[in-house]
Amino acid sequence: MKTVNKDELFQNLSGFLKSKGIELKEGTYTHRVQQGCGLLAEAVNATQKTVRRAKTKADQTLDQIRQSIHKATAPPPPPAPKASAKPKSAPRAKTKSARAGAARKK
C-alpha cells in the first residue's frame, strides 16, 4: 500500500468539509485539525508497516507448518536393497549335478 502524506490527508478532509459547506480558515483550530491529520497519517503508515511485517512472519510460520506436516505425512522412502552375501561378479562354483552333466556330454 502507498504511504499517506500528512498534507494530503488534511487537503482531502478540507475538500470533503468544503463540499458539505464547512470551510477551514487559517487559525488555531485549523492548525489542530492539521496536527490531528498528521498523527492519523503517521498511525496509518506505522500500521501498514506492522501489517507487512506480520504478514511476512505469518507466511514464514505457515511454510514451516506445511513442511512439518509434509514430513509427518509423506510416505516412507522405499527400503534400500539388501546387500547379498555373494558378490554378483564372482564366478559360480559348479555343483555336483552341473559337474555330472558336463561329464556326460564328453
C-alpha positions as CSV (number, residue, x, y, z in Angstrom):
1,M,0.0,0.0,0.0
2,K,1.1,3.6,-0.5
3,T,2.0,5.7,2.4
4,V,-0.3,8.5,3.4
5,N,1.1,12.1,3.4
6,K,0.1,14.4,6.2
7,D,-0.8,17.3,3.9
8,E,-2.7,15.0,1.5
9,L,-5.0,13.8,4.3
10,F,-5.6,17.3,5.5
11,Q,-6.4,18.6,2.0
12,N,-8.8,15.7,1.4
13,L,-10.5,16.4,4.7
14,S,-10.7,20.1,3.8
15,G,-12.2,19.3,0.4
16,F,-14.7,17.0,2.0
17,L,-15.8,19.6,4.6
18,K,-16.0,22.3,1.9
19,S,-18.3,20.1,-0.2
20,K,-20.5,19.9,3.0
21,G,-20.5,23.6,3.4
22,I,-17.8,23.9,6.1
23,E,-14.7,25.9,5.2
24,L,-11.5,25.6,7.3
25,K,-9.8,29.1,7.5
26,E,-6.4,29.8,8.9
27,G,-6.3,29.7,12.7
28,T,-5.6,27.7,15.8
29,Y,-8.5,25.3,15.1
30,T,-7.3,24.6,11.6
31,H,-3.7,24.0,12.9
32,R,-5.0,21.5,15.4
33,V,-7.0,19.7,12.8
34,Q,-3.9,19.6,10.6
35,Q,-1.8,18.2,13.5
36,G,-4.5,15.6,14.1
37,C,-4.3,14.6,10.4
38,G,-0.6,14.3,10.7
39,L,-0.9,12.0,13.7
40,L,-3.5,9.9,11.9
41,A,-1.3,9.7,8.8
42,E,1.7,8.5,11.0
43,A,-0.5,5.9,12.7
44,V,-1.8,4.6,9.4
45,N,1.7,4.4,7.9
46,A,3.0,2.6,11.1
47,T,0.1,0.2,11.0
48,Q,0.8,-0.6,7.3
49,K,4.5,-1.4,8.2
50,T,3.4,-3.6,11.1
51,V,0.9,-5.5,9.0
52,R,3.5,-6.1,6.3
53,R,5.9,-7.5,8.9
54,A,3.2,-9.6,10.5
55,K,2.2,-11.0,7.1
56,T,5.8,-11.9,6.3
57,K,6.2,-13.6,9.6
58,A,2.9,-15.5,9.3
59,D,3.8,-16.7,5.8
60,Q,7.2,-18.0,7.1
61,T,5.4,-19.8,10.0
62,L,2.8,-21.2,7.7
63,D,5.6,-22.6,5.4
64,Q,7.3,-24.2,8.4
65,I,4.0,-25.8,9.4
66,R,3.3,-27.1,5.9
67,Q,6.8,-28.5,5.8
68,S,6.4,-30.3,9.1
69,I,3.0,-31.7,8.1
70,H,4.5,-32.9,4.8
71,K,7.4,-34.6,6.6
72,A,4.9,-36.3,9.0
73,T,2.5,-37.5,6.3
74,A,4.9,-38.2,3.4
75,P,5.2,-41.9,2.5
76,P,8.3,-43.5,3.8
77,P,11.1,-43.9,1.3
78,P,11.5,-47.4,-0.4
79,P,13.7,-49.7,1.5
80,A,17.3,-50.0,0.3
81,P,18.1,-53.3,-1.5
82,K,19.8,-55.7,0.9
83,A,23.4,-56.5,0.1
84,S,23.8,-60.2,-0.7
85,A,26.5,-62.3,0.8
86,K,27.7,-63.4,-2.6
87,P,29.2,-60.8,-4.9
88,K,27.5,-60.9,-8.3
89,S,30.7,-60.6,-10.3
90,A,32.3,-63.7,-8.8
91,P,32.1,-66.9,-10.9
92,R,29.8,-69.6,-9.6
93,A,31.2,-72.8,-8.2
94,K,30.0,-75.8,-10.1
95,T,27.7,-78.1,-8.2
96,K,27.8,-81.8,-8.3
97,S,24.9,-82.0,-10.7
98,A,26.5,-79.5,-13.1
99,R,29.8,-81.5,-13.0
100,A,27.9,-84.7,-13.7
101,G,26.1,-83.2,-16.6
102,A,29.4,-81.9,-18.0
103,A,30.9,-85.4,-17.7
104,R,28.0,-87.0,-19.6
105,K,28.5,-84.6,-22.5
106,K,32.1,-85.7,-23.1
